[in-house]
Amino acid sequence: QGKRKSASKPEGKKKRETLSTTFQCLFCNHENSVSVKIDKKASTGELTCKVCGQTFQTVTNYLSAPIDVYSDWVDACD
């Protein structure tokens, strides 16, 4: 006769990596100088550089993340 299968231990929760909210500035090329803030109620995303003062504002939706605002800025600069 065979043995009963032992119950496997439950796996722990996987840690999700947090998405970055600071990026490299396209104009002054400083690392981690651009910060992004998203106002979900007003549906706007604002990006500002701490070094050169560059700003950008775009329309967001409920799924938007800081990387989306940054990529909109990159697309607008091209």
VOFI-740915 format. One record per residue: residue in three letters; residue number from 1; z, x, y of N, C-alpha, C in turn. Coordinates in Angstrom, 2 decimals, decimal comma. Example, Ala and Ser with C-alpha at 12.3 -4.5 7.8 and 13.67 -1.06 7.14 Angstrom:
BEGIN
<rec><type>ALA</type><seq>1</seq><n_up>7,80</n_up><n_east>13,19</n_east><n_north>-5,69</n_north><ca_up>7,80</ca_up><ca_east>12,30</ca_east><ca_north>-4,50</ca_north><c_up>7,80</c_up><c_east>13,20</c_east><c_north>-3,30</c_north></rec>
<rec><type>SER</type><seq>2</seq><n_up>7,08</n_up><n_east>12,85</n_east><n_north>-2,25</n_north><ca_up>7,14</ca_up><ca_east>13,67</ca_east><ca_north>-1,06</ca_north><c_up>7,87</c_up><c_east>12,90</c_east><c_north>0,03</c_north></rec>
//
This chain:
BEGIN
<rec><type>GLN</type><seq>1</seq><n_up>0,00</n_up><n_east>0,83</n_east><n_north>-1,19</n_north><ca_up>0,00</ca_up><ca_east>0,00</ca_east><ca_north>0,00</ca_north><c_up>0,00</c_up><c_east>0,87</c_east><c_north>1,24</c_north></rec>
<rec><type>GLY</type><seq>2</seq><n_up>-0,69</n_up><n_east>0,37</n_east><n_north>2,25</n_north><ca_up>-0,80</ca_up><ca_east>1,14</ca_east><ca_north>3,49</ca_north><c_up>0,35</c_up><c_east>0,86</c_east><c_north>4,44</c_north></rec>
<rec><type>LYS</type><seq>3</seq><n_up>0,53</n_up><n_east>1,77</n_east><n_north>5,37</n_north><ca_up>1,57</ca_up><ca_east>1,58</ca_east><ca_north>6,38</ca_north><c_up>1,06</c_up><c_east>0,66</c_east><c_north>7,48</c_north></rec>
<rec><type>ARG</type><seq>4</seq><n_up>2,01</n_up><n_east>0,06</n_east><n_north>8,16</n_north><ca_up>1,67</ca_up><ca_east>-0,75</ca_east><ca_north>9,33</ca_north><c_up>1,29</c_up><c_east>0,16</c_east><c_north>10,49</c_north></rec>
<rec><type>LYS</type><seq>5</seq><n_up>0,35</n_up><n_east>-0,28</n_east><n_north>11,28</n_north><ca_up>-0,02</ca_up><ca_east>0,53</ca_east><ca_north>12,44</ca_north><c_up>1,11</c_up><c_east>0,46</c_east><c_north>13,46</c_north></rec>
<rec><type>SER</type><seq>6</seq><n_up>1,47</n_up><n_east>1,61</n_east><n_north>13,98</n_north><ca_up>2,52</ca_up><ca_east>1,62</ca_east><ca_north>15,00</ca_north><c_up>1,91</c_up><c_east>1,18</c_east><c_north>16,33</c_north></rec>
<rec><type>ALA</type><seq>7</seq><n_up>2,71</n_up><n_east>0,48</n_east><n_north>17,11</n_north><ca_up>2,24</ca_up><ca_east>0,01</ca_east><ca_north>18,41</ca_north><c_up>2,06</c_up><c_east>1,21</c_east><c_north>19,34</c_north></rec>
<rec><type>SER</type><seq>8</seq><n_up>0,95</n_up><n_east>1,23</n_east><n_north>20,05</n_north><ca_up>0,72</ca_up><ca_east>2,35</ca_east><ca_north>20,96</ca_north><c_up>1,54</c_up><c_east>2,14</c_east><c_north>22,22</c_north></rec>
<rec><type>LYS</type><seq>9</seq><n_up>1,94</n_up><n_east>3,23</n_east><n_north>22,82</n_north><ca_up>2,73</ca_up><ca_east>3,16</ca_east><ca_north>24,04</ca_north><c_up>1,83</c_up><c_east>2,69</c_east><c_north>25,18</c_north></rec>
<rec><type>PRO</type><seq>10</seq><n_up>2,35</n_up><n_east>1,85</n_east><n_north>26,07</n_north><ca_up>1,52</ca_up><ca_east>1,40</ca_east><ca_north>27,19</ca_north><c_up>1,21</c_up><c_east>2,56</c_east><c_north>28,14</c_north></rec>
<rec><type>GLU</type><seq>11</seq><n_up>-0,03</n_up><n_east>2,60</n_east><n_north>28,60</n_north><ca_up>-0,43</ca_up><ca_east>3,66</ca_east><ca_north>29,51</ca_north><c_up>0,17</c_up><c_east>3,42</c_east><c_north>30,88</c_north></rec>
<rec><type>GLY</type><seq>12</seq><n_up>0,49</n_up><n_east>4,50</n_east><n_north>31,56</n_north><ca_up>1,00</ca_up><ca_east>4,39</ca_east><ca_north>32,92</ca_north><c_up>-0,11</c_up><c_east>4,01</c_east><c_north>33,87</c_north></rec>
<rec><type>LYS</type><seq>13</seq><n_up>0,25</n_up><n_east>3,54</n_east><n_north>35,04</n_north><ca_up>-0,75</ca_up><ca_east>3,17</ca_east><ca_north>36,03</ca_north><c_up>-1,44</c_up><c_east>4,41</c_east><c_north>36,56</c_north></rec>
<rec><type>LYS</type><seq>14</seq><n_up>-2,75</n_up><n_east>4,31</n_east><n_north>36,73</n_north><ca_up>-3,50</ca_up><ca_east>5,43</ca_east><ca_north>37,27</ca_north><c_up>-3,28</c_up><c_east>5,51</c_east><c_north>38,77</c_north></rec>
<rec><type>LYS</type><seq>15</seq><n_up>-3,09</n_up><n_east>6,70</n_east><n_north>39,27</n_north><ca_up>-2,91</ca_up><ca_east>6,89</ca_east><ca_north>40,70</ca_north><c_up>-4,28</c_up><c_east>6,89</c_east><c_north>41,37</c_north></rec>
<rec><type>ARG</type><seq>16</seq><n_up>-4,42</n_up><n_east>6,05</n_east><n_north>42,38</n_north><ca_up>-5,67</ca_up><ca_east>6,01</ca_east><ca_north>43,13</ca_north><c_up>-5,57</c_up><c_east>6,99</c_east><c_north>44,28</c_north></rec>
<rec><type>GLU</type><seq>17</seq><n_up>-6,64</n_up><n_east>7,74</n_east><n_north>44,45</n_north><ca_up>-6,67</ca_up><ca_east>8,68</ca_east><ca_north>45,57</ca_north><c_up>-6,86</c_up><c_east>7,89</c_east><c_north>46,86</c_north></rec>
<rec><type>THR</type><seq>18</seq><n_up>-6,07</n_up><n_east>8,25</n_east><n_north>47,87</n_north><ca_up>-6,20</ca_up><ca_east>7,55</ca_east><ca_north>49,14</ca_north><c_up>-7,42</c_up><c_east>8,08</c_east><c_north>49,88</c_north></rec>
<rec><type>LEU</type><seq>19</seq><n_up>-8,11</n_up><n_east>7,17</n_east><n_north>50,54</n_north><ca_up>-9,29</ca_up><ca_east>7,56</ca_east><ca_north>51,30</ca_north><c_up>-8,86</c_up><c_east>8,18</c_east><c_north>52,62</c_north></rec>
<rec><type>SER</type><seq>20</seq><n_up>-9,57</n_up><n_east>9,19</n_east><n_north>53,02</n_north><ca_up>-9,23</ca_up><ca_east>9,91</ca_east><ca_north>54,24</ca_north><c_up>-9,55</c_up><c_east>9,09</c_east><c_north>55,48</c_north></rec>
<rec><type>THR</type><seq>21</seq><n_up>-8,73</n_up><n_east>9,26</n_east><n_north>56,52</n_north><ca_up>-9,01</ca_up><ca_east>8,58</ca_east><ca_north>57,80</ca_north><c_up>-9,34</c_up><c_east>9,59</c_east><c_north>58,89</c_north></rec>
<rec><type>THR</type><seq>22</seq><n_up>-9,36</n_up><n_east>10,88</n_east><n_north>58,56</n_north><ca_up>-9,74</ca_up><ca_east>11,91</ca_east><ca_north>59,53</ca_north><c_up>-10,95</c_up><c_east>12,66</c_east><c_north>59,01</c_north></rec>
<rec><type>PHE</type><seq>23</seq><n_up>-11,86</n_up><n_east>12,98</n_east><n_north>59,92</n_north><ca_up>-13,13</ca_up><ca_east>13,58</ca_east><ca_north>59,53</ca_north><c_up>-13,50</c_up><c_east>14,70</c_east><c_north>60,48</c_north></rec>
<rec><type>GLN</type><seq>24</seq><n_up>-14,62</n_up><n_east>15,37</n_east><n_north>60,18</n_north><ca_up>-15,14</ca_up><ca_east>16,44</ca_east><ca_north>61,04</ca_north><c_up>-15,97</c_up><c_east>15,82</c_east><c_north>62,16</c_north></rec>
<rec><type>CYS</type><seq>25</seq><n_up>-15,80</n_up><n_east>16,35</n_east><n_north>63,36</n_north><ca_up>-16,56</ca_up><ca_east>15,86</ca_east><ca_north>64,51</ca_north><c_up>-17,99</c_up><c_east>16,40</c_east><c_north>64,46</c_north></rec>
<rec><type>LEU</type><seq>26</seq><n_up>-18,95</n_up><n_east>15,54</n_east><n_north>64,75</n_north><ca_up>-20,36</ca_up><ca_east>15,95</ca_east><ca_north>64,74</ca_north><c_up>-20,73</c_up><c_east>16,78</c_east><c_north>65,97</c_north></rec>
<rec><type>PHE</type><seq>27</seq><n_up>-19,97</n_up><n_east>16,63</n_east><n_north>67,06</n_north><ca_up>-20,32</ca_up><ca_east>17,30</ca_east><ca_north>68,30</ca_north><c_up>-19,60</c_up><c_east>18,64</c_east><c_north>68,47</c_north></rec>
<rec><type>CYS</type><seq>28</seq><n_up>-18,29</n_up><n_east>18,69</n_east><n_north>68,18</n_north><ca_up>-17,56</ca_up><ca_east>19,95</ca_east><ca_north>68,38</ca_north><c_up>-17,27</c_up><c_east>20,67</c_east><c_north>67,06</c_north></rec>
<rec><type>ASN</type><seq>29</seq><n_up>-17,60</n_up><n_east>20,06</n_east><n_north>65,92</n_north><ca_up>-17,47</ca_up><ca_east>20,65</ca_east><ca_north>64,57</ca_north><c_up>-16,05</c_up><c_east>21,06</c_east><c_north>64,20</c_north></rec>
<rec><type>HIS</type><seq>30</seq><n_up>-15,03</n_up><n_east>20,43</n_east><n_north>64,77</n_north><ca_up>-13,66</ca_up><ca_east>20,70</ca_east><ca_north>64,36</ca_north><c_up>-13,32</c_up><c_east>19,84</c_east><c_north>63,14</c_north></rec>
<rec><type>GLU</type><seq>31</seq><n_up>-12,61</n_up><n_east>20,45</n_east><n_north>62,18</n_north><ca_up>-12,18</ca_up><ca_east>19,73</ca_east><ca_north>60,99</ca_north><c_up>-11,01</c_up><c_east>18,82</c_east><c_north>61,32</c_north></rec>
<rec><type>ASN</type><seq>32</seq><n_up>-10,95</n_up><n_east>17,66</n_east><n_north>60,70</n_north><ca_up>-9,85</ca_up><ca_east>16,70</ca_east><ca_north>60,83</ca_north><c_up>-9,52</c_up><c_east>16,35</c_east><c_north>62,28</c_north></rec>
<rec><type>SER</type><seq>33</seq><n_up>-10,50</n_up><n_east>16,31</n_east><n_north>63,14</n_north><ca_up>-10,25</ca_up><ca_east>15,98</ca_east><ca_north>64,54</ca_north><c_up>-10,65</c_up><c_east>14,55</c_east><c_north>64,89</c_north></rec>
<rec><type>VAL</type><seq>34</seq><n_up>-11,42</n_up><n_east>13,92</n_east><n_north>64,04</n_north><ca_up>-11,88</ca_up><ca_east>12,56</ca_east><ca_north>64,29</ca_north><c_up>-10,99</c_up><c_east>11,58</c_east><c_north>63,52</c_north></rec>
<rec><type>SER</type><seq>35</seq><n_up>-10,37</n_up><n_east>10,66</n_east><n_north>64,25</n_north><ca_up>-9,54</ca_up><ca_east>9,65</ca_east><ca_north>63,60</ca_north><c_up>-10,19</c_up><c_east>8,28</c_east><c_north>63,77</c_north></rec>
<rec><type>VAL</type><seq>36</seq><n_up>-10,02</n_up><n_east>7,45</n_east><n_north>62,76</n_north><ca_up>-10,65</ca_up><ca_east>6,13</ca_east><ca_north>62,74</ca_north><c_up>-9,56</c_up><c_east>5,06</c_east><c_north>62,67</c_north></rec>
<rec><type>LYS</type><seq>37</seq><n_up>-9,69</n_up><n_east>4,05</n_east><n_north>63,51</n_north><ca_up>-8,78</ca_up><ca_east>2,90</ca_east><ca_north>63,47</ca_north><c_up>-9,62</c_up><c_east>1,64</c_east><c_north>63,32</c_north></rec>
<rec><type>ILE</type><seq>38</seq><n_up>-9,20</n_up><n_east>0,77</n_east><n_north>62,41</n_north><ca_up>-9,91</ca_up><ca_east>-0,48</ca_east><ca_north>62,18</ca_north><c_up>-9,01</c_up><c_east>-1,65</c_east><c_north>62,56</c_north></rec>
<rec><type>ASP</type><seq>39</seq><n_up>-9,52</n_up><n_east>-2,52</n_east><n_north>63,42</n_north><ca_up>-8,81</ca_up><ca_east>-3,73</ca_east><ca_north>63,81</ca_north><c_up>-9,46</c_up><c_east>-4,89</c_east><c_north>63,05</c_north></rec>
<rec><type>LYS</type><seq>40</seq><n_up>-8,80</n_up><n_east>-5,34</n_east><n_north>61,99</n_north><ca_up>-9,38</ca_up><ca_east>-6,38</ca_east><ca_north>61,13</ca_north><c_up>-9,47</c_up><c_east>-7,72</c_east><c_north>61,84</c_north></rec>
<rec><type>LYS</type><seq>41</seq><n_up>-8,52</n_up><n_east>-8,02</n_east><n_north>62,72</n_north><ca_up>-8,55</ca_up><ca_east>-9,31</ca_east><ca_north>63,42</ca_north><c_up>-9,72</c_up><c_east>-9,40</c_east><c_north>64,38</c_north></rec>
<rec><type>ALA</type><seq>42</seq><n_up>-9,99</n_up><n_east>-8,31</n_east><n_north>65,10</n_north><ca_up>-11,09</ca_up><ca_east>-8,28</ca_east><ca_north>66,06</ca_north><c_up>-12,41</c_up><c_east>-7,85</c_east><c_north>65,42</c_north></rec>
<rec><type>SER</type><seq>43</seq><n_up>-12,37</n_up><n_east>-7,47</n_east><n_north>64,14</n_north><ca_up>-13,55</ca_up><ca_east>-7,00</ca_east><ca_north>63,39</ca_north><c_up>-14,25</c_up><c_east>-5,84</c_east><c_north>64,08</c_north></rec>
<rec><type>THR</type><seq>44</seq><n_up>-13,44</n_up><n_east>-4,87</n_east><n_north>64,54</n_north><ca_up>-14,02</ca_up><ca_east>-3,68</ca_east><ca_north>65,16</ca_north><c_up>-13,41</c_up><c_east>-2,42</c_east><c_north>64,54</c_north></rec>
<rec><type>GLY</type><seq>45</seq><n_up>-14,20</n_up><n_east>-1,37</n_east><n_north>64,55</n_north><ca_up>-13,73</ca_up><ca_east>-0,07</ca_east><ca_north>64,11</ca_north><c_up>-13,95</c_up><c_east>0,92</c_east><c_north>65,24</c_north></rec>
<rec><type>GLU</type><seq>46</seq><n_up>-12,92</n_up><n_east>1,71</n_east><n_north>65,55</n_north><ca_up>-13,02</ca_up><ca_east>2,67</ca_east><ca_north>66,66</ca_north><c_up>-12,77</c_up><c_east>4,07</c_east><c_north>66,13</c_north></rec>
<rec><type>LEU</type><seq>47</seq><n_up>-13,62</n_up><n_east>4,98</n_east><n_north>66,57</n_north><ca_up>-13,56</ca_up><ca_east>6,37</ca_east><ca_north>66,14</ca_north><c_up>-13,39</c_up><c_east>7,24</c_east><c_north>67,37</c_north></rec>
<rec><type>THR</type><seq>48</seq><n_up>-12,42</n_up><n_east>8,17</n_east><n_north>67,36</n_north><ca_up>-12,22</ca_up><ca_east>9,06</ca_east><ca_north>68,51</ca_north><c_up>-11,98</c_up><c_east>10,49</c_east><c_north>68,02</c_north></rec>
<rec><type>CYS</type><seq>49</seq><n_up>-12,50</n_up><n_east>11,45</n_east><n_north>68,77</n_north><ca_up>-12,27</ca_up><ca_east>12,86</ca_east><ca_north>68,49</ca_north><c_up>-11,12</c_up><c_east>13,34</c_east><c_north>69,38</c_north></rec>
<rec><type>LYS</type><seq>50</seq><n_up>-10,16</n_up><n_east>14,01</n_east><n_north>68,78</n_north><ca_up>-8,99</ca_up><ca_east>14,49</ca_east><ca_north>69,52</ca_north><c_up>-9,32</c_up><c_east>15,71</c_east><c_north>70,37</c_north></rec>
<rec><type>VAL</type><seq>51</seq><n_up>-10,37</n_up><n_east>16,44</n_east><n_north>70,02</n_north><ca_up>-10,70</ca_up><ca_east>17,69</ca_east><ca_north>70,71</ca_north><c_up>-11,66</c_up><c_east>17,45</c_east><c_north>71,88</c_north></rec>
<rec><type>CYS</type><seq>52</seq><n_up>-12,81</n_up><n_east>16,84</n_east><n_north>71,59</n_north><ca_up>-13,82</ca_up><ca_east>16,69</ca_east><ca_north>72,65</ca_north><c_up>-13,81</c_up><c_east>15,32</c_east><c_north>73,30</c_north></rec>
<rec><type>GLY</type><seq>53</seq><n_up>-13,06</n_up><n_east>14,37</n_east><n_north>72,77</n_north><ca_up>-12,95</ca_up><ca_east>13,05</ca_east><ca_north>73,39</ca_north><c_up>-14,08</c_up><c_east>12,10</c_east><c_north>73,08</c_north></rec>
<rec><type>GLN</type><seq>54</seq><n_up>-14,94</n_up><n_east>12,45</n_east><n_north>72,15</n_north><ca_up>-16,06</ca_up><ca_east>11,58</ca_east><ca_north>71,77</ca_north><c_up>-15,52</c_up><c_east>10,28</c_east><c_north>71,17</c_north></rec>
<rec><type>THR</type><seq>55</seq><n_up>-16,09</n_up><n_east>9,14</n_east><n_north>71,55</n_north><ca_up>-15,66</ca_up><ca_east>7,85</ca_east><ca_north>71,01</ca_north><c_up>-16,86</c_up><c_east>7,08</c_east><c_north>70,49</c_north></rec>
<rec><type>PHE</type><seq>56</seq><n_up>-16,60</n_up><n_east>6,18</n_east><n_north>69,55</n_north><ca_up>-17,64</ca_up><ca_east>5,32</ca_east><ca_north>68,99</ca_north><c_up>-16,96</c_up><c_east>4,04</c_east><c_north>68,52</c_north></rec>
<rec><type>GLN</type><seq>57</seq><n_up>-17,63</n_up><n_east>2,91</n_east><n_north>68,73</n_north><ca_up>-17,09</ca_up><ca_east>1,63</ca_east><ca_north>68,31</ca_north><c_up>-18,17</c_up><c_east>0,85</c_east><c_north>67,60</c_north></rec>
<rec><type>THR</type><seq>58</seq><n_up>-17,80</n_up><n_east>0,18</n_east><n_north>66,51</n_north><ca_up>-18,77</ca_up><ca_east>-0,58</ca_east><ca_north>65,73</ca_north><c_up>-18,13</c_up><c_east>-1,86</c_east><c_north>65,19</c_north></rec>
<rec><type>VAL</type><seq>59</seq><n_up>-18,98</n_up><n_east>-2,78</n_east><n_north>64,77</n_north><ca_up>-18,52</ca_up><ca_east>-4,03</ca_east><ca_north>64,18</ca_north><c_up>-18,22</c_up><c_east>-3,78</c_east><c_north>62,70</c_north></rec>
<rec><type>THR</type><seq>60</seq><n_up>-17,11</n_up><n_east>-4,32</n_east><n_north>62,22</n_north><ca_up>-16,73</ca_up><ca_east>-4,16</ca_east><ca_north>60,82</ca_north><c_up>-16,57</c_up><c_east>-5,52</c_east><c_north>60,17</c_north></rec>
<rec><type>ASN</type><seq>61</seq><n_up>-16,38</n_up><n_east>-5,51</n_east><n_north>58,85</n_north><ca_up>-16,06</ca_up><ca_east>-6,74</ca_east><ca_north>58,13</ca_north><c_up>-14,79</c_up><c_east>-6,51</c_east><c_north>57,32</c_north></rec>
<rec><type>TYR</type><seq>62</seq><n_up>-14,40</n_up><n_east>-7,48</n_east><n_north>56,52</n_north><ca_up>-13,13</ca_up><ca_east>-7,37</ca_east><ca_north>55,81</ca_north><c_up>-13,14</c_up><c_east>-6,31</c_east><c_north>54,70</c_north></rec>
<rec><type>LEU</type><seq>63</seq><n_up>-14,30</n_up><n_east>-5,84</n_east><n_north>54,31</n_north><ca_up>-14,40</ca_up><ca_east>-4,81</ca_east><ca_north>53,28</ca_north><c_up>-14,52</c_up><c_east>-3,40</c_east><c_north>53,85</c_north></rec>
<rec><type>SER</type><seq>64</seq><n_up>-14,67</n_up><n_east>-3,27</n_east><n_north>55,14</n_north><ca_up>-14,92</ca_up><ca_east>-1,97</ca_east><ca_north>55,76</ca_north><c_up>-13,73</c_up><c_east>-1,03</c_east><c_north>55,62</c_north></rec>
<rec><type>ALA</type><seq>65</seq><n_up>-14,05</n_up><n_east>0,25</n_east><n_north>55,40</n_north><ca_up>-13,06</ca_up><ca_east>1,32</ca_east><ca_north>55,30</ca_north><c_up>-13,39</c_up><c_east>2,34</c_east><c_north>56,39</c_north></rec>
<rec><type>PRO</type><seq>66</seq><n_up>-12,45</n_up><n_east>3,26</n_east><n_north>56,68</n_north><ca_up>-12,72</ca_up><ca_east>4,27</ca_east><ca_north>57,71</ca_north><c_up>-14,00</c_up><c_east>5,07</c_east><c_north>57,47</c_north></rec>
<rec><type>ILE</type><seq>67</seq><n_up>-14,33</n_up><n_east>5,35</n_east><n_north>56,22</n_north><ca_up>-15,55</ca_up><ca_east>6,11</ca_east><ca_north>55,93</ca_north><c_up>-16,79</c_up><c_east>5,32</c_east><c_north>56,36</c_north></rec>
<rec><type>ASP</type><seq>68</seq><n_up>-16,71</n_up><n_east>3,99</n_east><n_north>56,34</n_north><ca_up>-17,84</ca_up><ca_east>3,16</ca_east><ca_north>56,78</ca_north><c_up>-18,08</c_up><c_east>3,30</c_east><c_north>58,27</c_north></rec>
<rec><type>VAL</type><seq>69</seq><n_up>-17,00</n_up><n_east>3,35</n_east><n_north>59,05</n_north><ca_up>-17,13</ca_up><ca_east>3,53</ca_east><ca_north>60,50</ca_north><c_up>-17,71</c_up><c_east>4,91</c_east><c_north>60,79</c_north></rec>
<rec><type>TYR</type><seq>70</seq><n_up>-17,23</n_up><n_east>5,93</n_east><n_north>60,07</n_north><ca_up>-17,73</ca_up><ca_east>7,29</ca_east><ca_north>60,26</ca_north><c_up>-19,22</c_up><c_east>7,37</c_east><c_north>59,89</c_north></rec>
<rec><type>SER</type><seq>71</seq><n_up>-19,60</n_up><n_east>6,75</n_east><n_north>58,80</n_north><ca_up>-21,02</ca_up><ca_east>6,81</ca_east><ca_north>58,40</ca_north><c_up>-21,90</c_up><c_east>6,04</c_east><c_north>59,38</c_north></rec>
<rec><type>ASP</type><seq>72</seq><n_up>-21,39</n_up><n_east>4,95</n_east><n_north>59,97</n_north><ca_up>-22,15</ca_up><ca_east>4,25</ca_east><ca_north>61,02</ca_north><c_up>-22,36</c_up><c_east>5,17</c_east><c_north>62,22</c_north></rec>
<rec><type>TRP</type><seq>73</seq><n_up>-21,35</n_up><n_east>5,97</n_east><n_north>62,55</n_north><ca_up>-21,45</ca_up><ca_east>6,93</ca_east><ca_north>63,66</ca_north><c_up>-22,50</c_up><c_east>7,99</c_east><c_north>63,36</c_north></rec>
<rec><type>VAL</type><seq>74</seq><n_up>-22,48</n_up><n_east>8,50</n_east><n_north>62,13</n_north><ca_up>-23,46</ca_up><ca_east>9,52</ca_east><ca_north>61,73</ca_north><c_up>-24,87</c_up><c_east>8,94</c_east><c_north>61,83</c_north></rec>
<rec><type>ASP</type><seq>75</seq><n_up>-25,05</n_up><n_east>7,70</n_east><n_north>61,37</n_north><ca_up>-26,37</ca_up><ca_east>7,06</ca_east><ca_north>61,44</ca_north><c_up>-26,80</c_up><c_east>6,82</c_east><c_north>62,88</c_north></rec>
<rec><type>ALA</type><seq>76</seq><n_up>-25,85</n_up><n_east>6,45</n_east><n_north>63,75</n_north><ca_up>-26,18</ca_up><ca_east>6,19</ca_east><ca_north>65,15</ca_north><c_up>-26,56</c_up><c_east>7,47</c_east><c_north>65,88</c_north></rec>
<rec><type>CYS</type><seq>77</seq><n_up>-26,02</n_up><n_east>8,61</n_east><n_north>65,46</n_north><ca_up>-26,33</ca_up><ca_east>9,88</ca_east><ca_north>66,12</ca_north><c_up>-27,71</c_up><c_east>10,39</c_east><c_north>65,74</c_north></rec>
<rec><type>ASP</type><seq>78</seq><n_up>-28,22</n_up><n_east>9,99</n_east><n_north>64,58</n_north><ca_up>-29,53</ca_up><ca_east>10,49</ca_east><ca_north>64,12</ca_north><c_up>-30,67</c_up><c_east>9,84</c_east><c_north>64,81</c_north></rec>
//
